[in-house]
Amino acid sequence: MIRILLADDHSIFREGLKRILAERQDMVIAGEVENGDEVVIRLQAEPWDLLLLDVSMPGKNTLELVTLIHQQWPALPILILTMHRDRELAIRFIRAGARGFLTKDCGLEQLLHGIGRVAMGNRYIDEEMADDLMEHIANNNGDTPPHSLLSNREFTVLCRIASGQTVTRIAADLSLSISAISSYRNRLLTKLGLENNAQLTHYALKNNLVK
């Protein structure tokens, strides 16, 4: 029996997935949390077979959370489940230590297959995204987009600004000061050669970093 810790801030999604897996004999949602801070607490309290982790949660930055978990619990398989079908995001999470990456619009069979594969220590990526990654590798002419050189924190701030979040909201969600987020914003403008939030948003949309 695969004991899964589900981390997602949407209670309806958690309840729906629990009901689906309740009919299974080989896997179960044995615990659920709604933010990154609670994830660490539950991991410290008891062992788990798999962490099913949403990208957009309040509390700890999710990329940094995955890095932390991979360092402290290297044997714990992490499967990312998100609304964002984003190649750059998938690459960053896999590099941080996640074993798999799935979008929430995947089919039930694919989700169950992904959970099983990742729990066994294998890697698993959304089928459409895997095709996209292969296409990107095949057609890559050696050019590196500027956002690929951003730190995980800078990349997170970029995506949140482009999604319309205010500096105050971002600071609260990431447990940072407003001045720190403003500094990240200024650093983004410099690194990407942009001048304002509107251009940051346009850049993110153009490069499919946000929807």
Rosetta silent file (secondary structure, phi, psi, omega in degrees, C-alpha in Angstrom):
SEQUENCE: MIRILLADDHSIFREGLKRILAERQDMVIAGEVENGDEVVIRLQAEPWDLLLLDVSMPGKNTLELVTLIHQQWPALPILILTMHRDRELAIRFIRAGARGFLTKDCGLEQLLHGIGRVAMGNRYIDEEMADDLMEHIANNNGDTPPHSLLSNREFTVLCRIASGQTVTRIAADLSLSISAISSYRNRLLTKLGLENNAQLTHYALKNNLVK
SCORE:     score description
SCORE:     0.000 S_00000001
   1 L     0.000  122.442  178.402    0.000    0.000    0.000 S_00000001
   2 E   -84.137  115.439  178.817    1.447    3.357   -1.085 S_00000001
   3 E   -89.913  116.025 -173.538    0.885    5.911    1.684 S_00000001
   4 E  -106.972  134.144  168.930    0.542    9.328    0.068 S_00000001
   5 E   -99.267  117.249 -177.624    0.855   12.748    1.683 S_00000001
   6 E   -98.876  122.857  179.191   -1.249   15.146   -0.406 S_00000001
   7 E  -116.965  106.998 -178.947   -0.272   18.830   -0.301 S_00000001
   8 L  -157.804  137.954 -176.012   -2.788   21.136   -1.993 S_00000001
   9 L   -88.353    4.604  177.597   -4.540   24.276   -0.789 S_00000001
  10 L  -104.423  109.496 -175.678   -7.846   23.461   -2.518 S_00000001
  11 H   -63.628  -34.417  179.891  -10.017   21.350   -0.214 S_00000001
  12 H   -63.558  -42.187  178.708  -12.381   20.334   -3.031 S_00000001
  13 H   -64.566  -43.168 -179.799   -9.484   18.872   -5.016 S_00000001
  14 H   -61.268  -45.275 -179.353   -8.165   17.025   -1.956 S_00000001
  15 H   -64.127  -41.052 -179.894  -11.569   15.535   -1.174 S_00000001
  16 H   -62.776  -44.126 -179.456  -12.113   14.505   -4.786 S_00000001
  17 H   -68.392  -37.108  177.439   -8.779   12.737   -5.040 S_00000001
  18 H   -61.283  -41.532 -179.897   -9.302   11.015   -1.680 S_00000001
  19 H   -66.292  -38.930  179.258  -12.640    9.613   -2.884 S_00000001
  20 H   -63.939  -46.715 -176.503  -11.092    8.361   -6.105 S_00000001
  21 H   -77.805  -13.648  179.210   -8.228    6.597   -4.337 S_00000001
  22 L   -62.674  -23.096 -179.435  -10.519    5.233   -1.604 S_00000001
  23 L   -86.793   -5.962 -178.307  -11.539    2.520   -4.072 S_00000001
  24 L   -88.427  150.687  177.068   -7.930    1.448   -4.638 S_00000001
  25 L  -101.676  -10.173 -173.627   -6.216   -1.383   -2.791 S_00000001
  26 L  -109.784   -5.851  179.740   -2.657   -0.326   -3.663 S_00000001
  27 E  -154.860  152.202 -177.361   -2.581    3.366   -2.679 S_00000001
  28 E  -152.476  143.407  170.649   -4.251    5.729   -0.223 S_00000001
  29 E   -78.878   99.441 -175.078   -4.216    9.412    0.737 S_00000001
  30 E   -90.654   -9.248  178.617   -3.023    8.851    4.313 S_00000001
  31 E  -163.490  153.536  179.029   -2.526   12.532    5.105 S_00000001
  32 E  -143.796  143.960  177.966   -3.283   15.957    3.687 S_00000001
  33 E  -138.732  164.545 -176.111   -1.948   19.482    4.201 S_00000001
  34 L  -122.860    7.343  173.577   -2.677   22.827    2.594 S_00000001
  35 L  -156.182  167.045 -175.077    0.637   24.705    2.724 S_00000001
  36 H   -64.067  -34.876  179.558    4.377   24.159    2.586 S_00000001
  37 H   -62.617  -39.996  179.967    4.986   24.668    6.291 S_00000001
  38 H   -68.543  -29.913  177.955    2.582   21.837    7.131 S_00000001
  39 H   -58.410  -50.222 -178.127    4.364   19.567    4.649 S_00000001
  40 H   -61.109  -41.626  179.947    7.607   19.760    6.624 S_00000001
  41 H   -60.831  -44.545 -178.463    5.787   19.157    9.926 S_00000001
  42 H   -70.173  -34.274  177.828    4.082   16.009    8.606 S_00000001
  43 H   -67.732  -34.358  178.315    7.301   14.694    7.069 S_00000001
  44 H   -72.065  -27.381 -173.409    9.061   15.105   10.400 S_00000001
  45 H   -80.763  -34.216 -175.229    6.249   13.334   12.248 S_00000001
  46 L  -159.552  160.691 -179.301    6.014   10.074   10.282 S_00000001
  47 L   -79.280  151.022  179.123    7.299    8.228    7.194 S_00000001
  48 L  -134.826  156.271  178.494    5.575    8.444    3.804 S_00000001
  49 L   -92.387  -23.958 -178.261    5.849    6.540    0.546 S_00000001
  50 E  -162.241  141.670  173.536    5.141    9.503   -1.729 S_00000001
  51 E  -108.425  118.881  176.881    4.531   13.255   -1.558 S_00000001
  52 E  -100.503  110.393 -164.213    1.949   14.548   -4.043 S_00000001
  53 E  -121.142  125.475  173.869    2.676   18.265   -4.165 S_00000001
  54 L   -80.613  149.545 -177.618    0.824   21.204   -5.721 S_00000001
  55 L   -78.461  -43.987 -170.502    2.953   24.070   -7.045 S_00000001
  56 L   -99.379   83.739  177.556    0.829   27.077   -6.050 S_00000001
  57 L  -126.332  153.593  173.819    0.385   26.984   -2.283 S_00000001
  58 L   -70.451  164.625  179.433    0.789   29.644    0.412 S_00000001
  59 L    95.536 -141.564 -176.215    3.744   29.445    2.751 S_00000001
  60 L   -57.681  143.089  172.632    7.161   28.186    1.708 S_00000001
  61 L   -59.144  128.875 -170.713    8.244   28.700   -1.888 S_00000001
  62 H   -66.336  -38.468  177.737    7.490   25.346   -3.540 S_00000001
  63 H   -62.505  -44.524  179.212   10.726   25.089   -5.510 S_00000001
  64 H   -68.797  -32.188  177.175   12.760   25.766   -2.399 S_00000001
  65 H   -63.700  -44.177  179.077   10.536   23.356   -0.466 S_00000001
  66 H   -62.727  -41.711  177.337   11.307   20.552   -2.924 S_00000001
  67 H   -60.018  -45.043  179.290   15.023   21.304   -2.634 S_00000001
  68 H   -62.374  -46.534 -179.279   14.786   21.176    1.174 S_00000001
  69 H   -62.728  -42.577 -179.069   12.804   17.931    1.179 S_00000001
  70 H   -63.648  -32.417  178.566   15.196   16.291   -1.270 S_00000001
  71 H   -74.064  -42.156 -175.084   18.110   17.221    0.997 S_00000001
  72 H   -87.438  -31.021  179.263   16.511   16.035    4.246 S_00000001
  73 L  -130.245   66.964 -173.496   14.499   13.069    2.918 S_00000001
  74 L   -60.262  -22.889 -178.588   16.370   12.045   -0.262 S_00000001
  75 L   -85.597   -9.435 -177.480   14.557    8.698   -0.491 S_00000001
  76 L   -79.477  118.053  177.394   11.079   10.284   -0.505 S_00000001
  77 L   -71.952  134.677  178.814    9.601   10.355   -4.033 S_00000001
  78 E  -117.128  125.591  176.541    7.982   13.696   -4.921 S_00000001
  79 E  -114.968  118.368  178.992    5.342   13.959   -7.649 S_00000001
  80 E   -83.144  131.792  177.387    4.397   17.483   -8.718 S_00000001
  81 E  -128.521  116.894 -170.347    0.744   17.969   -9.648 S_00000001
  82 E  -145.137  163.096  175.083   -0.113   21.401  -11.033 S_00000001
  83 L   -81.071  -15.107 -171.085   -2.407   23.429  -13.265 S_00000001
  84 L   -93.206  112.597  174.662    0.616   24.841  -15.117 S_00000001
  85 L   -89.312   83.385 -171.499    1.748   22.994  -18.250 S_00000001
  86 L  -130.694  117.428 -177.455    5.118   24.721  -18.330 S_00000001
  87 H   -60.312  -45.134 -178.757    8.319   23.146  -19.637 S_00000001
  88 H   -61.939  -41.079  179.607   10.595   25.516  -17.710 S_00000001
  89 H   -63.955  -43.403  179.325    8.716   24.837  -14.474 S_00000001
  90 H   -60.489  -45.032 -179.754    8.968   21.074  -14.990 S_00000001
  91 H   -60.529  -43.626 -178.115   12.710   21.278  -15.606 S_00000001
  92 H   -64.312  -41.750 -179.340   13.253   23.355  -12.474 S_00000001
  93 H   -69.700  -38.304  177.755   11.288   20.972  -10.244 S_00000001
  94 H   -64.163  -41.779  178.222   13.015   17.884  -11.627 S_00000001
  95 H   -65.102  -31.827 -178.826   16.394   19.529  -11.034 S_00000001
  96 H   -73.912  -18.972  177.659   15.309   20.433   -7.492 S_00000001
  97 L   132.077   -3.378  177.160   14.633   16.781   -6.698 S_00000001
  98 L   -68.732  146.118  178.789   11.098   15.922   -7.823 S_00000001
  99 L   -93.448  -18.696 -177.827   10.723   12.492   -9.459 S_00000001
 100 E  -151.844  162.361 -177.869    7.658   13.349  -11.512 S_00000001
 101 E  -146.379  117.737  179.594    5.584   16.182  -12.961 S_00000001
 102 E  -131.028  148.892  174.061    1.913   15.945  -13.933 S_00000001
 103 E   -95.481  153.335 -174.593   -0.741   18.510  -14.800 S_00000001
 104 L   -70.984   -9.775  176.544   -4.138   18.391  -13.108 S_00000001
 105 L   -93.273   10.470  176.920   -5.918   17.924  -16.433 S_00000001
 106 L   -71.206  158.992  179.414   -4.248   14.543  -16.953 S_00000001
 107 L   -72.893  160.770 -178.752   -6.466   11.485  -17.107 S_00000001
 108 H   -60.728  -43.445 -179.260   -7.117    9.313  -14.060 S_00000001
 109 H   -61.243  -39.634  179.440   -5.212    6.358  -15.510 S_00000001
 110 H   -66.867  -39.417  178.071   -2.191    8.559  -16.174 S_00000001
 111 H   -62.031  -48.200 -179.315   -2.311    9.941  -12.627 S_00000001
 112 H   -63.489  -40.574  178.189   -2.490    6.462  -11.095 S_00000001
 113 H   -64.115  -41.961  179.541    0.275    5.218  -13.375 S_00000001
 114 H   -63.288  -43.030  177.935    2.412    8.231  -12.472 S_00000001
 115 H   -59.824  -46.245 -179.822    1.915    7.675   -8.742 S_00000001
 116 H   -62.180  -43.765 -179.136    2.887    4.030   -9.100 S_00000001
 117 H   -64.717  -47.080 -177.506    5.971    4.782  -11.184 S_00000001
 118 H   -67.403  -38.874  178.947    7.245    7.564   -8.936 S_00000001
 119 H   -61.794  -27.385  179.147    6.580    5.564   -5.749 S_00000001
 120 L   -85.127   -0.366  177.945    8.829    2.839   -7.174 S_00000001
 121 L    96.385    4.536  178.913   11.647    5.357   -7.624 S_00000001
 122 L   -88.708  167.301  173.996   11.199    5.956  -11.343 S_00000001
 123 L   -95.448  148.200  179.189   10.770    9.289  -13.095 S_00000001
 124 E  -150.065  129.166 -179.802    7.475   10.203  -14.716 S_00000001
 125 E  -127.463  143.090  174.831    6.468   13.271  -16.732 S_00000001
 126 L   -41.716  131.309 -172.994    3.150   14.278  -18.254 S_00000001
 127 H   -57.908  -45.527  179.661    3.002   12.618  -21.695 S_00000001
 128 H   -65.001  -39.012  179.702    2.318   15.834  -23.621 S_00000001
 129 H   -69.177  -34.884  176.919    5.047   17.647  -21.707 S_00000001
 130 H   -61.600  -42.268  176.557    7.486   14.810  -22.365 S_00000001
 131 H   -62.256  -41.253  179.763    6.835   15.251  -26.091 S_00000001
 132 H   -63.655  -41.004  178.830    7.345   19.003  -25.701 S_00000001
 133 H   -64.287  -42.049  178.688   10.648   18.459  -23.898 S_00000001
 134 H   -64.027  -40.802  178.486   11.874   16.103  -26.613 S_00000001
 135 H   -64.067  -41.127  179.495   10.869   18.607  -29.296 S_00000001
 136 H   -62.903  -43.827  179.531   12.666   21.374  -27.422 S_00000001
 137 H   -64.375  -42.004 -177.400   15.849   19.294  -27.142 S_00000001
 138 H   -66.155  -35.122 -174.917   15.697   18.303  -30.807 S_00000001
 139 H  -101.090    2.606 -177.734   15.210   21.877  -32.028 S_00000001
 140 L   -68.841  122.280 -178.892   17.444   23.649  -29.509 S_00000001
 141 L   -95.968   12.590  178.132   19.991   25.717  -31.407 S_00000001
 142 L    98.646  -11.353  178.910   22.074   26.435  -28.323 S_00000001
 143 L   -74.538  136.291  178.563   20.353   29.691  -27.395 S_00000001
 144 L  -110.120  119.139  179.253   19.484   29.994  -23.709 S_00000001
 145 L   -64.211  145.600 -177.236   16.455   32.164  -22.840 S_00000001
 146 H   -53.955  -36.847 -176.703   17.218   34.799  -20.175 S_00000001
 147 H   -69.523  -17.012  177.761   14.709   33.345  -17.696 S_00000001
 148 H   -70.257  -18.359 -178.515   16.593   30.037  -17.669 S_00000001
 149 H   -94.155   -1.419  179.110   19.427   31.834  -15.873 S_00000001
 150 L   -74.382  150.910  172.276   17.219   33.140  -13.061 S_00000001
 151 L   -70.096  164.565  178.996   17.449   31.673   -9.577 S_00000001
 152 H   -59.799  -39.519  179.313   14.445   29.675   -8.384 S_00000001
 153 H   -66.007  -43.342  178.401   13.368   32.556   -6.133 S_00000001
 154 H   -62.679  -41.766  179.744   13.664   35.082   -8.980 S_00000001
 155 H   -63.153  -41.209  178.887   11.722   32.778  -11.279 S_00000001
 156 H   -62.836  -45.531  179.591    8.965   32.389   -8.673 S_00000001
 157 H   -63.174  -40.766  177.350    8.667   36.156   -8.181 S_00000001
 158 H   -57.387  -49.718 -177.675    8.536   36.659  -11.955 S_00000001
 159 H   -64.603  -36.596 -179.363    5.667   34.202  -12.357 S_00000001
 160 H   -71.491  -40.420  176.246    3.738   35.685   -9.436 S_00000001
 161 H   -62.479  -45.142 -178.886    4.112   39.260  -10.722 S_00000001
 162 H   -65.907  -22.754  177.920    3.056   38.134  -14.188 S_00000001
 163 L   -84.766   -0.371  175.809    0.010   36.423  -12.652 S_00000001
 164 L    95.688    6.137  179.790   -1.122   39.774  -11.262 S_00000001
 165 L   -75.591  143.484  178.205   -0.102   39.361   -7.625 S_00000001
 166 L   -79.375  162.710  177.542    0.930   42.482   -5.733 S_00000001
 167 H   -59.607  -39.396  179.674    4.280   42.882   -4.008 S_00000001
 168 H   -62.602  -44.114  179.760    2.466   42.773   -0.660 S_00000001
 169 H   -65.372  -43.813 -179.561    0.733   39.480   -1.518 S_00000001
 170 H   -62.426  -43.546  179.859    3.945   37.896   -2.816 S_00000001
 171 H   -60.213  -42.696 -179.817    5.832   38.972    0.299 S_00000001
 172 H   -65.717  -45.023 -177.993    3.174   37.441    2.551 S_00000001
 173 H   -65.285  -35.981 -176.359    3.029   34.152    0.618 S_00000001
 174 H   -95.639    3.308 -179.936    6.814   33.742    0.535 S_00000001
 175 L    57.082   43.991  177.762    7.325   34.959    4.116 S_00000001
 176 L  -124.419  166.226  177.336    9.615   37.760    2.947 S_00000001
 177 L   -78.438  158.601  177.759    9.618   41.519    3.449 S_00000001
 178 H   -61.969  -38.495  179.749    8.096   43.857    0.882 S_00000001
 179 H   -64.513  -34.067  178.436   11.524   45.420    0.338 S_00000001
 180 H   -66.113  -43.598  178.475   12.985   41.976   -0.423 S_00000001
 181 H   -64.924  -38.782  177.430   10.357   41.317   -3.097 S_00000001
 182 H   -62.165  -37.438  177.811   10.962   44.793   -4.533 S_00000001
 183 H   -65.960  -41.639  176.599   14.665   43.953   -4.742 S_00000001
 184 H   -62.365  -40.545  178.627   13.874   40.709   -6.586 S_00000001
 185 H   -61.070  -46.971  179.983   11.652   42.664   -8.959 S_00000001
 186 H   -62.826  -37.370  178.249   14.416   45.171   -9.698 S_00000001
 187 H   -65.410  -39.227  177.659   16.855   42.307  -10.238 S_00000001
 188 H   -62.186  -45.964 -179.729   14.428   40.712  -12.700 S_00000001
 189 H   -58.934  -41.227 -179.603   14.080   43.930  -14.665 S_00000001
 190 H   -67.993  -48.544 -176.374   17.862   44.205  -14.909 S_00000001
 191 H   -66.301  -34.252 -177.076   18.512   40.573  -15.859 S_00000001
 192 H   -94.617   -3.775  179.107   15.723   40.451  -18.438 S_00000001
 193 L    68.055   37.394 -177.305   16.394   43.935  -19.824 S_00000001
 194 L  -114.984  172.451 -172.399   12.880   45.153  -19.044 S_00000001
 195 L  -118.662  -23.265 -175.048   11.488   48.359  -17.559 S_00000001
 196 L  -157.579  177.687 -178.285    8.236   47.670  -15.683 S_00000001
 197 H   -63.664  -34.414  179.831    5.681   45.092  -14.528 S_00000001
 198 H   -61.510  -41.432  179.137    3.777   45.292  -17.803 S_00000001
 199 H   -71.317  -34.502  174.582    6.877   44.197  -19.702 S_00000001
 200 H   -61.041  -44.028  179.822    7.544   41.454  -17.145 S_00000001
 201 H   -64.068  -44.251  178.749    4.015   40.163  -17.690 S_00000001
 202 H   -60.874  -42.259  179.456    4.379   40.334  -21.473 S_00000001
 203 H   -61.675  -46.022 -178.458    7.687   38.452  -21.271 S_00000001
 204 H   -63.660  -41.601  178.807    6.189   35.714  -19.096 S_00000001
 205 H   -66.849  -42.865 -179.464    3.179   35.294  -21.390 S_00000001
 206 H   -60.898  -35.028 -177.983    5.341   35.286  -24.521 S_00000001
 207 L   -98.083   13.180  176.394    7.507   32.527  -23.060 S_00000001
 208 L    58.064   35.740  177.795    4.526   30.517  -21.739 S_00000001
 209 L   -84.832  -24.646  175.485    5.635   30.908  -18.112 S_00000001
 210 L  -138.601  163.154  178.511    2.098   31.812  -17.022 S_00000001
 211 L   -98.653    0.000    0.000   -1.355   31.415  -18.535 S_00000001
